[in-house]
Amino acid sequence: MSGPITTMDVLPSAEVPAPQSGPIFELYQPRETAIGKTLVRRTLPKRQRRTIGAWCFADHFGPERTGLAMEVGPHPHIGLHTATWLLAGELLHRDSLGSEQLIRPGELNLMTAGSGVTHSEEASPNEVPVHNGIQLWIAQPDRTRNEAPAFEHHDALPEANFDNATATVFLGSFGGVTSSARADTPIVGVEATLGIGSSVLELRKEFEYGIIVLEGRLAFKGSPIEQDALAYFGTGREELMLTAQEPCIFLLLGGEPFAETPLMWWNFVARTRAEIDQAYQDWQERSPRFGSLDSKLDRIDAPKPDWR
């Protein structure tokens, strides 16, 4: 499941607010939108906060909103990695590379779009329709974003234990362990479960960090972080103390501030409008650029970019 990004999320230009350095604390509320027949809560991007490190997109879909299977027909991507993370249920990933991979909670599907790829997300053949999970995008840097697409699945990911909490590290390094998943930029992605009480997370000063609460509620210095809210903490922190009044599951996303300014439109991450225009035209004309994918689901047409 993916996108699309619209002008509700970002302006159709590469302009973003001037970056801030040092530790700060900002809260952003999610926007509810529909992906197929499923309602999701979009926490990233925001017009005021387009990226956290290379993380540039986060859609949370959960069983409290729908019992339908998440299904999204064949659609294209360029210039990004998609990272699919489940808390409950199963999904079947299929793509134009020939990949056909079930994903379950605690596993990672990581697809690299590069110069162009097509994929779909389909209901599990095991008839497990109830899902709770999050779809994440990671912007590729200039040095890799025009390379060939790729796909990898990780069913065994390292875990870290710290005071009052446990963490699964699905990307990068945290708590003394490192994921084997591909990372094109200095980055970290962690699912953490925090029990009632407080916990201190050790951070890297050169990274900026954000937290998305998936279940429960957190607090930072007395300020509540509600479910699906995005809390942004900036750079320059060596540690972060969080408190939970009930058991809580959250994602910690971080990385070095992204060196390039991504332009995001529909399912594409690029640098210029010309690149978006070309990707739009290639998809609509069924160019070999995106490969082919036979699916029981309908192929999704691209909307015309606002500036065309």
KESELO-80040 format. One record per residue (C-alpha): residue number from 1; x, y, z. Coordinates in steps of 0.1 Angstrom, whole numbers, plus 5000, padded with zeros to 4 digits. Layout:
<r><nr>NUM</nr><east>X</east><north>Y</north><up>Z</up></r>
...
***
This chain:
<r><nr>1</nr><east>5000</east><north>5000</north><up>5000</up></r>
<r><nr>2</nr><east>5013</east><north>5034</north><up>4991</up></r>
<r><nr>3</nr><east>5006</east><north>5070</north><up>4987</up></r>
<r><nr>4</nr><east>4995</east><north>5089</north><up>4968</up></r>
<r><nr>5</nr><east>5011</east><north>5122</north><up>4979</up></r>
<r><nr>6</nr><east>4989</east><north>5152</north><up>4971</up></r>
<r><nr>7</nr><east>4991</east><north>5190</north><up>4976</up></r>
<r><nr>8</nr><east>4973</east><north>5183</north><up>5009</up></r>
<r><nr>9</nr><east>5006</east><north>5169</north><up>5021</up></r>
<r><nr>10</nr><east>5033</east><north>5189</north><up>5003</up></r>
<r><nr>11</nr><east>5034</east><north>5217</north><up>4978</up></r>
<r><nr>12</nr><east>5042</east><north>5207</north><up>4942</up></r>
<r><nr>13</nr><east>5077</east><north>5222</north><up>4944</up></r>
<r><nr>14</nr><east>5110</east><north>5213</north><up>4961</up></r>
<r><nr>15</nr><east>5107</east><north>5243</north><up>4985</up></r>
<r><nr>16</nr><east>5107</east><north>5234</north><up>5022</up></r>
<r><nr>17</nr><east>5111</east><north>5255</north><up>5053</up></r>
<r><nr>18</nr><east>5147</east><north>5264</north><up>5063</up></r>
<r><nr>19</nr><east>5162</east><north>5235</north><up>5083</up></r>
<r><nr>20</nr><east>5165</east><north>5239</north><up>5120</up></r>
<r><nr>21</nr><east>5195</east><north>5225</north><up>5139</up></r>
<r><nr>22</nr><east>5196</east><north>5215</north><up>5175</up></r>
<r><nr>23</nr><east>5171</east><north>5198</north><up>5199</up></r>
<r><nr>24</nr><east>5135</east><north>5210</north><up>5194</up></r>
<r><nr>25</nr><east>5101</east><north>5195</north><up>5201</up></r>
<r><nr>26</nr><east>5073</east><north>5197</north><up>5176</up></r>
<r><nr>27</nr><east>5039</east><north>5178</north><up>5174</up></r>
<r><nr>28</nr><east>5021</east><north>5172</north><up>5142</up></r>
<r><nr>29</nr><east>4986</east><north>5156</north><up>5139</up></r>
<r><nr>30</nr><east>4978</east><north>5130</north><up>5113</up></r>
<r><nr>31</nr><east>4956</east><north>5135</north><up>5082</up></r>
<r><nr>32</nr><east>4930</east><north>5108</north><up>5074</up></r>
<r><nr>33</nr><east>4929</east><north>5097</north><up>5038</up></r>
<r><nr>34</nr><east>4918</east><north>5067</north><up>5018</up></r>
<r><nr>35</nr><east>4940</east><north>5042</north><up>5001</up></r>
<r><nr>36</nr><east>4916</east><north>5020</north><up>4981</up></r>
<r><nr>37</nr><east>4888</east><north>5011</north><up>5005</up></r>
<r><nr>38</nr><east>4909</east><north>5015</north><up>5036</up></r>
<r><nr>39</nr><east>4912</east><north>5047</north><up>5057</up></r>
<r><nr>40</nr><east>4948</east><north>5055</north><up>5068</up></r>
<r><nr>41</nr><east>4963</east><north>5082</north><up>5091</up></r>
<r><nr>42</nr><east>4991</east><north>5100</north><up>5073</up></r>
<r><nr>43</nr><east>5017</east><north>5114</north><up>5097</up></r>
<r><nr>44</nr><east>5045</east><north>5122</north><up>5071</up></r>
<r><nr>45</nr><east>5051</east><north>5143</north><up>5051</up></r>
<r><nr>46</nr><east>5038</east><north>5176</north><up>5064</up></r>
<r><nr>47</nr><east>5042</east><north>5209</north><up>5046</up></r>
<r><nr>48</nr><east>5062</east><north>5221</north><up>5076</up></r>
<r><nr>49</nr><east>5082</east><north>5188</north><up>5080</up></r>
<r><nr>50</nr><east>5089</east><north>5169</north><up>5048</up></r>
<r><nr>51</nr><east>5116</east><north>5145</north><up>5060</up></r>
<r><nr>52</nr><east>5132</east><north>5130</north><up>5091</up></r>
<r><nr>53</nr><east>5165</east><north>5119</north><up>5079</up></r>
<r><nr>54</nr><east>5156</east><north>5102</north><up>5046</up></r>
<r><nr>55</nr><east>5122</east><north>5091</north><up>5059</up></r>
<r><nr>56</nr><east>5096</east><north>5109</north><up>5038</up></r>
<r><nr>57</nr><east>5063</east><north>5091</north><up>5042</up></r>
<r><nr>58</nr><east>5043</east><north>5073</north><up>5068</up></r>
<r><nr>59</nr><east>5007</east><north>5059</north><up>5065</up></r>
<r><nr>60</nr><east>4993</east><north>5039</north><up>5095</up></r>
<r><nr>61</nr><east>4964</east><north>5016</north><up>5088</up></r>
<r><nr>62</nr><east>4947</east><north>4998</north><up>5117</up></r>
<r><nr>63</nr><east>4920</east><north>4973</north><up>5126</up></r>
<r><nr>64</nr><east>4900</east><north>4998</north><up>5146</up></r>
<r><nr>65</nr><east>4891</east><north>5016</north><up>5114</up></r>
<r><nr>66</nr><east>4884</east><north>4986</north><up>5090</up></r>
<r><nr>67</nr><east>4882</east><north>4949</north><up>5088</up></r>
<r><nr>68</nr><east>4889</east><north>4949</north><up>5051</up></r>
<r><nr>69</nr><east>4921</east><north>4936</north><up>5037</up></r>
<r><nr>70</nr><east>4945</east><north>4963</north><up>5025</up></r>
<r><nr>71</nr><east>4946</east><north>4959</north><up>4987</up></r>
<r><nr>72</nr><east>4963</east><north>4983</north><up>4963</up></r>
<r><nr>73</nr><east>4966</east><north>4975</north><up>4926</up></r>
<r><nr>74</nr><east>4997</east><north>4978</north><up>4905</up></r>
<r><nr>75</nr><east>5013</east><north>5013</north><up>4907</up></r>
<r><nr>76</nr><east>5047</east><north>5027</north><up>4901</up></r>
<r><nr>77</nr><east>5075</east><north>5043</north><up>4922</up></r>
<r><nr>78</nr><east>5108</east><north>5060</north><up>4915</up></r>
<r><nr>79</nr><east>5135</east><north>5073</north><up>4938</up></r>
<r><nr>80</nr><east>5125</east><north>5057</north><up>4971</up></r>
<r><nr>81</nr><east>5125</east><north>5026</north><up>4992</up></r>
<r><nr>82</nr><east>5092</east><north>5013</north><up>5005</up></r>
<r><nr>83</nr><east>5093</east><north>4997</north><up>5040</up></r>
<r><nr>84</nr><east>5063</east><north>4977</north><up>5051</up></r>
<r><nr>85</nr><east>5059</east><north>4969</north><up>5088</up></r>
<r><nr>86</nr><east>5029</east><north>4950</north><up>5103</up></r>
<r><nr>87</nr><east>5016</east><north>4947</north><up>5138</up></r>
<r><nr>88</nr><east>4989</east><north>4923</north><up>5129</up></r>
<r><nr>89</nr><east>4977</east><north>4904</north><up>5099</up></r>
<r><nr>90</nr><east>4994</east><north>4894</north><up>5066</up></r>
<r><nr>91</nr><east>4999</east><north>4911</north><up>5032</up></r>
<r><nr>92</nr><east>5012</east><north>4897</north><up>4999</up></r>
<r><nr>93</nr><east>5037</east><north>4919</north><up>4981</up></r>
<r><nr>94</nr><east>5041</east><north>4914</north><up>4943</up></r>
<r><nr>95</nr><east>5063</east><north>4935</north><up>4920</up></r>
<r><nr>96</nr><east>5077</east><north>4937</north><up>4884</up></r>
<r><nr>97</nr><east>5109</east><north>4921</north><up>4895</up></r>
<r><nr>98</nr><east>5091</east><north>4889</north><up>4900</up></r>
<r><nr>99</nr><east>5090</east><north>4891</north><up>4938</up></r>
<r><nr>100</nr><east>5060</east><north>4875</north><up>4955</up></r>
<r><nr>101</nr><east>5064</east><north>4877</north><up>4993</up></r>
<r><nr>102</nr><east>5041</east><north>4874</north><up>5023</up></r>
<r><nr>103</nr><east>5048</east><north>4896</north><up>5052</up></r>
<r><nr>104</nr><east>5038</east><north>4890</north><up>5088</up></r>
<r><nr>105</nr><east>5043</east><north>4910</north><up>5120</up></r>
<r><nr>106</nr><east>5079</east><north>4914</north><up>5130</up></r>
<r><nr>107</nr><east>5091</east><north>4910</north><up>5094</up></r>
<r><nr>108</nr><east>5103</east><north>4936</north><up>5069</up></r>
<r><nr>109</nr><east>5096</east><north>4940</north><up>5032</up></r>
<r><nr>110</nr><east>5120</east><north>4965</north><up>5017</up></r>
<r><nr>111</nr><east>5115</east><north>4975</north><up>4980</up></r>
<r><nr>112</nr><east>5140</east><north>4998</north><up>4963</up></r>
<r><nr>113</nr><east>5124</east><north>5017</north><up>4934</up></r>
<r><nr>114</nr><east>5155</east><north>5033</north><up>4919</up></r>
<r><nr>115</nr><east>5148</east><north>5042</north><up>4883</up></r>
<r><nr>116</nr><east>5114</east><north>5026</north><up>4883</up></r>
<r><nr>117</nr><east>5094</east><north>4996</north><up>4896</up></r>
<r><nr>118</nr><east>5057</east><north>4985</north><up>4897</up></r>
<r><nr>119</nr><east>5042</east><north>4967</north><up>4927</up></r>
<r><nr>120</nr><east>5009</east><north>4957</north><up>4943</up></r>
<r><nr>121</nr><east>4998</east><north>4949</north><up>4978</up></r>
<r><nr>122</nr><east>4973</east><north>4921</north><up>4979</up></r>
<r><nr>123</nr><east>4952</east><north>4902</north><up>5005</up></r>
<r><nr>124</nr><east>4969</east><north>4872</north><up>5020</up></r>
<r><nr>125</nr><east>4959</east><north>4839</north><up>5003</up></r>
<r><nr>126</nr><east>4957</east><north>4826</north><up>5039</up></r>
<r><nr>127</nr><east>4925</east><north>4847</north><up>5044</up></r>
<r><nr>128</nr><east>4939</east><north>4868</north><up>5072</up></r>
<r><nr>129</nr><east>4920</east><north>4901</north><up>5065</up></r>
<r><nr>130</nr><east>4926</east><north>4922</north><up>5096</up></r>
<r><nr>131</nr><east>4957</east><north>4943</north><up>5095</up></r>
<r><nr>132</nr><east>4975</east><north>4968</north><up>5116</up></r>
<r><nr>133</nr><east>5006</east><north>4983</north><up>5102</up></r>
<r><nr>134</nr><east>5025</east><north>5011</north><up>5086</up></r>
<r><nr>135</nr><east>5038</east><north>5019</north><up>5052</up></r>
<r><nr>136</nr><east>5070</east><north>5040</north><up>5052</up></r>
<r><nr>137</nr><east>5090</east><north>5056</north><up>5024</up></r>
<r><nr>138</nr><east>5127</east><north>5064</north><up>5024</up></r>
<r><nr>139</nr><east>5140</east><north>5089</north><up>4999</up></r>
<r><nr>140</nr><east>5170</east><north>5076</north><up>4980</up></r>
<r><nr>141</nr><east>5201</east><north>5099</north><up>4977</up></r>
<r><nr>142</nr><east>5213</east><north>5111</north><up>4943</up></r>
<r><nr>143</nr><east>5240</east><north>5084</north><up>4941</up></r>
<r><nr>144</nr><east>5215</east><north>5055</north><up>4941</up></r>
<r><nr>145</nr><east>5181</east><north>5069</north><up>4930</up></r>
<r><nr>146</nr><east>5186</east><north>5061</north><up>4893</up></r>
<r><nr>147</nr><east>5199</east><north>5026</north><up>4898</up></r>
<r><nr>148</nr><east>5181</east><north>4994</north><up>4891</up></r>
<r><nr>149</nr><east>5152</east><north>4984</north><up>4914</up></r>
<r><nr>150</nr><east>5155</east><north>4957</north><up>4940</up></r>
<r><nr>151</nr><east>5136</east><north>4938</north><up>4967</up></r>
<r><nr>152</nr><east>5145</east><north>4921</north><up>5000</up></r>
<r><nr>153</nr><east>5126</east><north>4904</north><up>5028</up></r>
<r><nr>154</nr><east>5138</east><north>4900</north><up>5063</up></r>
<r><nr>155</nr><east>5121</east><north>4876</north><up>5086</up></r>
<r><nr>156</nr><east>5147</east><north>4877</north><up>5114</up></r>
<r><nr>157</nr><east>5155</east><north>4911</north><up>5128</up></r>
<r><nr>158</nr><east>5177</east><north>4920</north><up>5158</up></r>
<r><nr>159</nr><east>5162</east><north>4930</north><up>5191</up></r>
<r><nr>160</nr><east>5175</east><north>4954</north><up>5218</up></r>
<r><nr>161</nr><east>5165</east><north>4955</north><up>5254</up></r>
<r><nr>162</nr><east>5167</east><north>4986</north><up>5276</up></r>
<r><nr>163</nr><east>5151</east><north>4999</north><up>5307</up></r>
<r><nr>164</nr><east>5113</east><north>4992</north><up>5307</up></r>
<r><nr>165</nr><east>5113</east><north>4986</north><up>5269</up></r>
<r><nr>166</nr><east>5122</east><north>4963</north><up>5241</up></r>
<r><nr>167</nr><east>5129</east><north>4972</north><up>5205</up></r>
<r><nr>168</nr><east>5131</east><north>4955</north><up>5171</up></r>
<r><nr>169</nr><east>5156</east><north>4972</north><up>5148</up></r>
<r><nr>170</nr><east>5144</east><north>4969</north><up>5112</up></r>
<r><nr>171</nr><east>5168</east><north>4995</north><up>5097</up></r>
<r><nr>172</nr><east>5201</east><north>5008</north><up>5107</up></r>
<r><nr>173</nr><east>5217</east><north>5004</north><up>5142</up></r>
<r><nr>174</nr><east>5203</east><north>5010</north><up>5177</up></r>
<r><nr>175</nr><east>5209</east><north>4997</north><up>5211</up></r>
<r><nr>176</nr><east>5241</east><north>4978</north><up>5201</up></r>
<r><nr>177</nr><east>5225</east><north>4958</north><up>5173</up></r>
<r><nr>178</nr><east>5223</east><north>4964</north><up>5135</up></r>
<r><nr>179</nr><east>5197</east><north>4954</north><up>5109</up></r>
<r><nr>180</nr><east>5209</east><north>4936</north><up>5078</up></r>
<r><nr>181</nr><east>5185</east><north>4955</north><up>5056</up></r>
<r><nr>182</nr><east>5198</east><north>4978</north><up>5029</up></r>
<r><nr>183</nr><east>5203</east><north>5015</north><up>5039</up></r>
<r><nr>184</nr><east>5215</east><north>5040</north><up>5013</up></r>
<r><nr>185</nr><east>5219</east><north>5068</north><up>5039</up></r>
<r><nr>186</nr><east>5227</east><north>5069</north><up>5076</up></r>
<r><nr>187</nr><east>5193</east><north>5060</north><up>5091</up></r>
<r><nr>188</nr><east>5175</east><north>5041</north><up>5118</up></r>
<r><nr>189</nr><east>5141</east><north>5025</north><up>5121</up></r>
<r><nr>190</nr><east>5129</east><north>5009</north><up>5153</up></r>
<r><nr>191</nr><east>5097</east><north>4995</north><up>5167</up></r>
<r><nr>192</nr><east>5097</east><north>4998</north><up>5205</up></r>
<r><nr>193</nr><east>5073</east><north>4985</north><up>5231</up></r>
<r><nr>194</nr><east>5074</east><north>5006</north><up>5263</up></r>
<r><nr>195</nr><east>5058</east><north>4994</north><up>5296</up></r>
<r><nr>196</nr><east>5041</east><north>5016</north><up>5321</up></r>
<r><nr>197</nr><east>5067</east><north>5041</north><up>5334</up></r>
<r><nr>198</nr><east>5097</east><north>5058</north><up>5319</up></r>
<r><nr>199</nr><east>5125</east><north>5048</north><up>5296</up></r>
<r><nr>200</nr><east>5156</east><north>5065</north><up>5282</up></r>
<r><nr>201</nr><east>5166</east><north>5060</north><up>5246</up></r>
<r><nr>202</nr><east>5202</east><north>5066</north><up>5236</up></r>
<r><nr>203</nr><east>5205</east><north>5087</north><up>5205</up></r>
<r><nr>204</nr><east>5231</east><north>5100</north><up>5180</up></r>
<r><nr>205</nr><east>5237</east><north>5137</north><up>5181</up></r>
<r><nr>206</nr><east>5241</east><north>5140</north><up>5144</up></r>
<r><nr>207</nr><east>5208</east><north>5124</north><up>5137</up></r>
<r><nr>208</nr><east>5174</east><north>5140</north><up>5137</up></r>
<r><nr>209</nr><east>5146</east><north>5119</north><up>5152</up></r>
<r><nr>210</nr><east>5108</east><north>5115</north><up>5152</up></r>
<r><nr>211</nr><east>5084</east><north>5092</north><up>5169</up></r>
<r><nr>212</nr><east>5050</east><north>5079</north><up>5157</up></r>
<r><nr>213</nr><east>5028</east><north>5062</north><up>5183</up></r>
<r><nr>214</nr><east>5010</east><north>5032</north><up>5169</up></r>
<r><nr>215</nr><east>4993</east><north>5020</north><up>5200</up></r>
<r><nr>216</nr><east>4988</east><north>5036</north><up>5234</up></r>
<r><nr>217</nr><east>5000</east><north>5070</north><up>5245</up></r>
<r><nr>218</nr><east>5034</east><north>5085</north><up>5253</up></r>
<r><nr>219</nr><east>5045</east><north>5117</north><up>5270</up></r>
<r><nr>220</nr><east>5077</east><north>5138</north><up>5267</up></r>
<r><nr>221</nr><east>5084</east><north>5162</north><up>5295</up></r>
<r><nr>222</nr><east>5047</east><north>5161</north><up>5304</up></r>
<r><nr>223</nr><east>5035</east><north>5168</north><up>5269</up></r>
<r><nr>224</nr><east>5013</east><north>5139</north><up>5256</up></r>
<r><nr>225</nr><east>5020</east><north>5123</north><up>5223</up></r>
<r><nr>226</nr><east>4987</east><north>5108</north><up>5211</up></r>
<r><nr>227</nr><east>4983</east><north>5078</north><up>5188</up></r>
<r><nr>228</nr><east>4993</east><north>5086</north><up>5152</up></r>
<r><nr>229</nr><east>5007</east><north>5119</north><up>5161</up></r>
<r><nr>230</nr><east>5043</east><north>5127</north><up>5149</up></r>
<r><nr>231</nr><east>5067</east><north>5140</north><up>5175</up></r>
<r><nr>232</nr><east>5098</east><north>5156</north><up>5161</up></r>
<r><nr>233</nr><east>5129</east><north>5161</north><up>5183</up></r>
<r><nr>234</nr><east>5155</east><north>5176</north><up>5160</up></r>
<r><nr>235</nr><east>5192</east><north>5170</north><up>5162</up></r>
<r><nr>236</nr><east>5217</east><north>5173</north><up>5190</up></r>
<r><nr>237</nr><east>5203</east><north>5149</north><up>5215</up></r>
<r><nr>238</nr><east>5222</east><north>5122</north><up>5232</up></r>
<r><nr>239</nr><east>5192</east><north>5107</north><up>5249</up></r>
<r><nr>240</nr><east>5154</east><north>5109</north><up>5250</up></r>
<r><nr>241</nr><east>5133</east><north>5102</north><up>5281</up></r>
<r><nr>242</nr><east>5097</east><north>5090</north><up>5274</up></r>
<r><nr>243</nr><east>5069</east><north>5081</north><up>5298</up></r>
<r><nr>244</nr><east>5039</east><north>5058</north><up>5292</up></r>
<r><nr>245</nr><east>5008</east><north>5056</north><up>5314</up></r>
<r><nr>246</nr><east>4998</east><north>5025</north><up>5296</up></r>
<r><nr>247</nr><east>5017</east><north>5000</north><up>5275</up></r>
<r><nr>248</nr><east>5027</east><north>5017</north><up>5243</up></r>
<r><nr>249</nr><east>5041</east><north>5007</north><up>5208</up></r>
<r><nr>250</nr><east>5058</east><north>5033</north><up>5188</up></r>
<r><nr>251</nr><east>5082</east><north>5038</north><up>5159</up></r>
<r><nr>252</nr><east>5115</east><north>5057</north><up>5164</up></r>
<r><nr>253</nr><east>5126</east><north>5070</north><up>5130</up></r>
<r><nr>254</nr><east>5159</east><north>5089</north><up>5126</up></r>
<r><nr>255</nr><east>5188</east><north>5097</north><up>5104</up></r>
<r><nr>256</nr><east>5213</east><north>5123</north><up>5092</up></r>
<r><nr>257</nr><east>5193</east><north>5153</north><up>5078</up></r>
<r><nr>258</nr><east>5187</east><north>5145</north><up>5041</up></r>
<r><nr>259</nr><east>5214</east><north>5161</north><up>5019</up></r>
<r><nr>260</nr><east>5190</east><north>5167</north><up>4989</up></r>
<r><nr>261</nr><east>5156</east><north>5183</north><up>4988</up></r>
<r><nr>262</nr><east>5131</east><north>5157</north><up>4975</up></r>
<r><nr>263</nr><east>5102</east><north>5167</north><up>4952</up></r>
<r><nr>264</nr><east>5073</east><north>5144</north><up>4960</up></r>
<r><nr>265</nr><east>5043</east><north>5139</north><up>4937</up></r>
<r><nr>266</nr><east>5018</east><north>5110</north><up>4937</up></r>
<r><nr>267</nr><east>5040</east><north>5078</north><up>4941</up></r>
<r><nr>268</nr><east>5072</east><north>5095</north><up>4928</up></r>
<r><nr>269</nr><east>5101</east><north>5110</north><up>4947</up></r>
<r><nr>270</nr><east>5124</east><north>5131</north><up>4925</up></r>
<r><nr>271</nr><east>5143</east><north>5164</north><up>4924</up></r>
<r><nr>272</nr><east>5126</east><north>5183</north><up>4895</up></r>
<r><nr>273</nr><east>5092</east><north>5186</north><up>4879</up></r>
<r><nr>274</nr><east>5108</east><north>5174</north><up>4846</up></r>
<r><nr>275</nr><east>5116</east><north>5141</north><up>4863</up></r>
<r><nr>276</nr><east>5080</east><north>5138</north><up>4876</up></r>
<r><nr>277</nr><east>5066</east><north>5147</north><up>4842</up></r>
<r><nr>278</nr><east>5087</east><north>5120</north><up>4825</up></r>
<r><nr>279</nr><east>5077</east><north>5093</north><up>4851</up></r>
<r><nr>280</nr><east>5040</east><north>5103</north><up>4847</up></r>
<r><nr>281</nr><east>5042</east><north>5100</north><up>4809</up></r>
<r><nr>282</nr><east>5061</east><north>5067</north><up>4811</up></r>
<r><nr>283</nr><east>5035</east><north>5052</north><up>4834</up></r>
<r><nr>284</nr><east>5005</east><north>5064</north><up>4814</up></r>
<r><nr>285</nr><east>5021</east><north>5051</north><up>4782</up></r>
<r><nr>286</nr><east>5030</east><north>5017</north><up>4798</up></r>
<r><nr>287</nr><east>5067</east><north>5022</north><up>4791</up></r>
<r><nr>288</nr><east>5091</east><north>4993</north><up>4798</up></r>
<r><nr>289</nr><east>5107</east><north>5015</north><up>4824</up></r>
<r><nr>290</nr><east>5083</east><north>5002</north><up>4851</up></r>
<r><nr>291</nr><east>5083</east><north>4965</north><up>4840</up></r>
<r><nr>292</nr><east>5051</east><north>4945</north><up>4840</up></r>
<r><nr>293</nr><east>5030</east><north>4930</north><up>4867</up></r>
<r><nr>294</nr><east>4999</east><north>4908</north><up>4862</up></r>
<r><nr>295</nr><east>4975</east><north>4912</north><up>4891</up></r>
<r><nr>296</nr><east>4939</east><north>4904</north><up>4900</up></r>
<r><nr>297</nr><east>4937</east><north>4941</north><up>4910</up></r>
<r><nr>298</nr><east>4932</east><north>4969</north><up>4886</up></r>
<r><nr>299</nr><east>4962</east><north>4989</north><up>4875</up></r>
<r><nr>300</nr><east>4961</east><north>5025</north><up>4889</up></r>
<r><nr>301</nr><east>4963</east><north>5054</north><up>4865</up></r>
<r><nr>302</nr><east>4985</east><north>5084</north><up>4875</up></r>
<r><nr>303</nr><east>4968</east><north>5118</north><up>4881</up></r>
<r><nr>304</nr><east>4981</east><north>5146</north><up>4859</up></r>
<r><nr>305</nr><east>5006</east><north>5167</north><up>4879</up></r>
<r><nr>306</nr><east>4991</east><north>5201</north><up>4889</up></r>
<r><nr>307</nr><east>5016</east><north>5221</north><up>4869</up></r>
<r><nr>308</nr><east>5010</east><north>5203</north><up>4835</up></r>
***
